[in-house]
Amino acid sequence: MASLAVQITPVSHPKAHTHSPISLIPKCTSLTELQQIHALSIKTHLQYDFSVLAKLINSCTLNPTRYSMDYAHHLFHQIPHPDIVVFNTMARGYSRSGTPFRAISLFSQVLSSGLFPDDYTFPALLKACAGSKALEEGKQLHCYVIKYGMQLNIFVCPALINMYTECSDVDAARRVFDKIPDPCVVVHNAMITGYARNSRPNEALALFRALQASGLKPTDVTMLSALSSCALLGALDLGKWIHEYVKKNRFDRYVKVNTALIDMYSKCGSLEDAVSVFENMSVKDTQAWSAMIVAYATHGNVSKAMSMFEEMKKARIRPDEITFLGLLYACSHAGLVKEGCNYFYSMSENYGIIPRIKHYGCVVDLLGRAGRLGEAYKFIVELPIKPTPIIWRTLLSACCSHGDVDMGMRVLERIFELDDSHGGDYVIISNLCARAGRWEDVDYLRKLMKDRGIVKIPGCSAIEMNNVVHEFFSGDGERSVSKVLHQAVDELIEELKLAGYVPDTSLVFHSDMDDRDRELSLRYHSEKLAITYGLLSTAAGTTIRVVKNLRVCGDCHSAAKYVSLIFNRQIVLRDVQRFHHFKDGKCSCGDYW
């Protein structure tokens, strides 16, 4: 009898199977592929396997989108008893998504299930609060942090400071910082960055100096915030000192630091230094190119901004939304409506970049400056997103420039529907009505301001001398500045008059003032005070650099041209909109601003 040959097939261990669902998860490149692997796990009876679900959730949160986080949320609820690690993954994903607040809602559910937070829980939750500007919920989390004894945790402290600063409660952030016995450089960076982002550059730079004095080593993040603070102040000398520190400590090997240097030099009025940094960069990314285009645009060098964009394309560097902001800004300040519109439409058509509110604002500014007020109004009304007060204010400013009272009134109504608390709106429309002789409207608007408790923002100009920033406020001179400076302004104005300067008293809109009083009200504007201080405090031939918080007034613009001519000085004046370079009696803006 023949014997039967039996073939035995060895049984492989599941972990050795190279095509198990878990092994395929890291190879996923889309949510669809991840869903297919999830389907495979169901088919192979692993749909309730904790490790499979945890890895699927982790993959969903790596590059979180609305759909991937919804799917992660669905998977999370498939786990009967999720641990804190899986929750932390969910919270981290939500904190980096477009719906960060959902992390807080999920945390409430997790607490009721009896889970205890760990070192990684609160940083993710606090980041979610920062992203959604949820200050009250952030304060509640701070209480939990104290309850669980994590108020000095190395991961939690920077997240707490960041949450408060992102929610604009900078003083609360400082209180957290001051309670840390020996704050590390990461904690210092969080506080310095918070000051810089909340436009408190003096405090940012003071803390930067304290960091250096403590013996801690600054990082590239520290440099970014310090340079940003110099840019806000327009403090060129201090910015140059930090640049030397950057080079000495080899921070210039970071592309982001070089980009911050370009931005700092540009905003401090030294376009030449910005160009030098850019040209010496061995690696230039999109942000560096964009920073240089924006620099040329804000300094009024339109042709260079546009040619830089062409060079960028030749270098095969893909533009981003900041690139187009620079281009639109350049076209707006040069009256190049056709070119600006072409750039605007090419954003989405050629590069797939969806315009944001700032891009729409640039188009409104482009049309408004060119006097096409009706088109600008129609453009705003037909926007695919809700217009902001700022975009309407852009058009209101154009109405004032072109003397269109009726359109200005229509625009003011739109602004007041959204926000009636901004003093500048009342001042612009009041001045517009005064120029048209509509004094009843002027009286009504001034009474409205008083009744609503609206205060006009005072003009403030700053000038840096020996690493100290001096600020001057518009006023009558006697009360706001020293007697010496007051007399120097008087003497300067008389000298300018001999050269042909005539104070433009038509810019003073008070029916009860005579020409003499109107001239005096113009004389002590903050720009004139700062420029005069610069003349008194610097050697002949030194460039005077001034930063103003509002738009430069027409009379100060005219006076600065005469100063540059008579005293053979270059004056670089940065206002809220752009740079004005005065030289030999002319301005780089060509009187189109």
JOCORRA-V91902 format. One record per residue. N is the residue number from 1. RES is the residue in three letters. NEAR is the number of other ideal C-beta (glycine too) atoms within 8 Angstrom. Layout:
BEGIN
N	RES	NEAR
N	RES	NEAR
END
This chain:
BEGIN
1	MET	2
2	ALA	3
3	SER	4
4	LEU	4
5	ALA	4
6	VAL	4
7	GLN	4
8	ILE	4
9	THR	4
10	PRO	4
11	VAL	4
12	SER	6
13	HIS	6
14	PRO	6
15	LYS	5
16	ALA	6
17	HIS	9
18	THR	5
19	HIS	5
20	SER	10
21	PRO	12
22	ILE	8
23	SER	9
24	LEU	11
25	ILE	12
26	PRO	6
27	LYS	6
28	CYS	10
29	THR	4
30	SER	6
31	LEU	10
32	THR	6
33	GLU	10
34	LEU	15
35	GLN	9
36	GLN	8
37	ILE	13
38	HIS	12
39	ALA	8
40	LEU	10
41	SER	13
42	ILE	9
43	LYS	6
44	THR	8
45	HIS	5
46	LEU	9
47	GLN	10
48	TYR	7
49	ASP	8
50	PHE	7
51	SER	7
52	VAL	12
53	LEU	15
54	ALA	12
55	LYS	10
56	LEU	15
57	ILE	14
58	ASN	9
59	SER	11
60	CYS	15
61	THR	14
62	LEU	7
63	ASN	4
64	PRO	12
65	THR	9
66	ARG	8
67	TYR	7
68	SER	14
69	MET	16
70	ASP	8
71	TYR	12
72	ALA	15
73	HIS	11
74	HIS	8
75	LEU	13
76	PHE	14
77	HIS	6
78	GLN	8
79	ILE	11
80	PRO	3
81	HIS	5
82	PRO	8
83	ASP	7
84	ILE	11
85	VAL	7
86	VAL	13
87	PHE	15
88	ASN	12
89	THR	12
90	MET	15
91	ALA	15
92	ARG	12
93	GLY	15
94	TYR	17
95	SER	13
96	ARG	10
97	SER	12
98	GLY	5
99	THR	8
100	PRO	14
101	PHE	11
102	ARG	12
103	ALA	14
104	ILE	14
105	SER	8
106	LEU	14
107	PHE	12
108	SER	8
109	GLN	8
110	VAL	11
111	LEU	7
112	SER	6
113	SER	7
114	GLY	4
115	LEU	10
116	PHE	6
117	PRO	9
118	ASP	7
119	ASP	9
120	TYR	9
121	THR	13
122	PHE	17
123	PRO	12
124	ALA	14
125	LEU	14
126	LEU	15
127	LYS	15
128	ALA	17
129	CYS	17
130	ALA	12
131	GLY	10
132	SER	9
133	LYS	8
134	ALA	11
135	LEU	11
136	GLU	6
137	GLU	10
138	GLY	14
139	LYS	8
140	GLN	8
141	LEU	14
142	HIS	9
143	CYS	8
144	TYR	10
145	VAL	13
146	ILE	9
147	LYS	6
148	TYR	8
149	GLY	5
150	MET	11
151	GLN	10
152	LEU	6
153	ASN	10
154	ILE	6
155	PHE	10
156	VAL	14
157	CYS	15
158	PRO	12
159	ALA	12
160	LEU	15
161	ILE	15
162	ASN	15
163	MET	14
164	TYR	15
165	THR	17
166	GLU	11
167	CYS	12
168	SER	7
169	ASP	9
170	VAL	12
171	ASP	6
172	ALA	8
173	ALA	16
174	ARG	9
175	ARG	8
176	VAL	12
177	PHE	12
178	ASP	6
179	LYS	6
180	ILE	10
181	PRO	4
182	ASP	4
183	PRO	9
184	CYS	8
185	VAL	11
186	VAL	8
187	VAL	13
188	HIS	13
189	ASN	13
190	ALA	15
191	MET	15
192	ILE	16
193	THR	14
194	GLY	15
195	TYR	16
196	ALA	15
197	ARG	9
198	ASN	9
199	SER	6
200	ARG	9
201	PRO	13
202	ASN	9
203	GLU	8
204	ALA	16
205	LEU	13
206	ALA	8
207	LEU	12
208	PHE	14
209	ARG	8
210	ALA	8
211	LEU	13
212	GLN	8
213	ALA	6
214	SER	6
215	GLY	3
216	LEU	9
217	LYS	4
218	PRO	11
219	THR	8
220	ASP	9
221	VAL	8
222	THR	14
223	MET	16
224	LEU	12
225	SER	15
226	ALA	15
227	LEU	15
228	SER	15
229	SER	17
230	CYS	17
231	ALA	13
232	LEU	10
233	LEU	14
234	GLY	16
235	ALA	12
236	LEU	13
237	ASP	9
238	LEU	12
239	GLY	14
240	LYS	9
241	TRP	9
242	ILE	13
243	HIS	10
244	GLU	8
245	TYR	10
246	VAL	12
247	LYS	9
248	LYS	6
249	ASN	7
250	ARG	6
251	PHE	11
252	ASP	9
253	ARG	4
254	TYR	9
255	VAL	11
256	LYS	9
257	VAL	14
258	ASN	13
259	THR	12
260	ALA	12
261	LEU	14
262	ILE	15
263	ASP	15
264	MET	15
265	TYR	15
266	SER	16
267	LYS	11
268	CYS	13
269	GLY	12
270	SER	10
271	LEU	12
272	GLU	6
273	ASP	9
274	ALA	16
275	VAL	10
276	SER	8
277	VAL	12
278	PHE	13
279	GLU	6
280	ASN	6
281	MET	10
282	SER	3
283	VAL	5
284	LYS	9
285	ASP	9
286	THR	10
287	GLN	11
288	ALA	14
289	TRP	15
290	SER	13
291	ALA	15
292	MET	13
293	ILE	16
294	VAL	15
295	ALA	15
296	TYR	15
297	ALA	15
298	THR	11
299	HIS	12
300	GLY	14
301	ASN	10
302	VAL	13
303	SER	6
304	LYS	8
305	ALA	15
306	MET	11
307	SER	8
308	MET	12
309	PHE	12
310	GLU	8
311	GLU	8
312	MET	12
313	LYS	9
314	LYS	6
315	ALA	8
316	ARG	5
317	ILE	10
318	ARG	6
319	PRO	13
320	ASP	10
321	GLU	10
322	ILE	10
323	THR	14
324	PHE	14
325	LEU	12
326	GLY	14
327	LEU	15
328	LEU	15
329	TYR	12
330	ALA	15
331	CYS	14
332	SER	11
333	HIS	15
334	ALA	9
335	GLY	7
336	LEU	9
337	VAL	11
338	LYS	6
339	GLU	9
340	GLY	15
341	CYS	10
342	ASN	8
343	TYR	12
344	PHE	13
345	TYR	8
346	SER	9
347	MET	14
348	SER	10
349	GLU	6
350	ASN	6
351	TYR	9
352	GLY	5
353	ILE	10
354	ILE	6
355	PRO	9
356	ARG	7
357	ILE	9
358	LYS	7
359	HIS	14
360	TYR	15
361	GLY	11
362	CYS	14
363	VAL	14
364	VAL	15
365	ASP	11
366	LEU	14
367	LEU	14
368	GLY	17
369	ARG	12
370	ALA	8
371	GLY	7
372	ARG	9
373	LEU	14
374	GLY	7
375	GLU	8
376	ALA	14
377	TYR	12
378	LYS	8
379	PHE	12
380	ILE	14
381	VAL	6
382	GLU	5
383	LEU	10
384	PRO	2
385	ILE	6
386	LYS	4
387	PRO	10
388	THR	8
389	PRO	9
390	ILE	8
391	ILE	14
392	TRP	14
393	ARG	12
394	THR	12
395	LEU	16
396	LEU	15
397	SER	11
398	ALA	16
399	CYS	16
400	CYS	12
401	SER	8
402	HIS	9
403	GLY	9
404	ASP	8
405	VAL	11
406	ASP	6
407	MET	12
408	GLY	14
409	MET	9
410	ARG	9
411	VAL	13
412	LEU	11
413	GLU	8
414	ARG	11
415	ILE	15
416	PHE	9
417	GLU	5
418	LEU	9
419	ASP	7
420	ASP	7
421	SER	5
422	HIS	11
423	GLY	10
424	GLY	10
425	ASP	13
426	TYR	14
427	VAL	9
428	ILE	12
429	ILE	14
430	SER	13
431	ASN	10
432	LEU	13
433	CYS	13
434	ALA	12
435	ARG	9
436	ALA	8
437	GLY	5
438	ARG	9
439	TRP	9
440	GLU	6
441	ASP	9
442	VAL	13
443	ASP	8
444	TYR	8
445	LEU	12
446	ARG	10
447	LYS	8
448	LEU	10
449	MET	11
450	LYS	8
451	ASP	6
452	ARG	8
453	GLY	5
454	ILE	11
455	VAL	5
456	LYS	9
457	ILE	8
458	PRO	8
459	GLY	13
460	CYS	12
461	SER	14
462	ALA	14
463	ILE	14
464	GLU	14
465	MET	8
466	ASN	4
467	ASN	7
468	VAL	6
469	VAL	10
470	HIS	10
471	GLU	7
472	PHE	14
473	PHE	9
474	SER	11
475	GLY	9
476	ASP	8
477	GLY	12
478	GLU	5
479	ARG	5
480	SER	11
481	VAL	10
482	SER	5
483	LYS	5
484	VAL	7
485	LEU	12
486	HIS	12
487	GLN	8
488	ALA	11
489	VAL	15
490	ASP	9
491	GLU	8
492	LEU	12
493	ILE	13
494	GLU	8
495	GLU	9
496	LEU	12
497	LYS	9
498	LEU	6
499	ALA	9
500	GLY	6
501	TYR	10
502	VAL	5
503	PRO	10
504	ASP	9
505	THR	9
506	SER	5
507	LEU	9
508	VAL	9
509	PHE	9
510	HIS	8
511	SER	7
512	ASP	3
513	MET	8
514	ASP	5
515	ASP	6
516	ARG	6
517	ASP	9
518	ARG	13
519	GLU	10
520	LEU	10
521	SER	11
522	LEU	15
523	ARG	12
524	TYR	15
525	HIS	12
526	SER	13
527	GLU	16
528	LYS	14
529	LEU	17
530	ALA	15
531	ILE	14
532	THR	12
533	TYR	13
534	GLY	14
535	LEU	13
536	LEU	9
537	SER	6
538	THR	8
539	ALA	4
540	ALA	5
541	GLY	5
542	THR	8
543	THR	8
544	ILE	13
545	ARG	15
546	VAL	16
547	VAL	11
548	LYS	17
549	ASN	8
550	LEU	10
551	ARG	8
552	VAL	13
553	CYS	11
554	GLY	8
555	ASP	11
556	CYS	12
557	HIS	13
558	SER	10
559	ALA	14
560	ALA	16
561	LYS	12
562	TYR	13
563	VAL	15
564	SER	16
565	LEU	10
566	ILE	9
567	PHE	8
568	ASN	7
569	ARG	11
570	GLN	9
571	ILE	17
572	VAL	14
573	LEU	14
574	ARG	13
575	ASP	10
576	VAL	6
577	GLN	6
578	ARG	11
579	PHE	11
580	HIS	17
581	HIS	11
582	PHE	15
583	LYS	8
584	ASP	5
585	GLY	8
586	LYS	8
587	CYS	11
588	SER	11
589	CYS	10
590	GLY	6
591	ASP	6
592	TYR	8
593	TRP	9
END
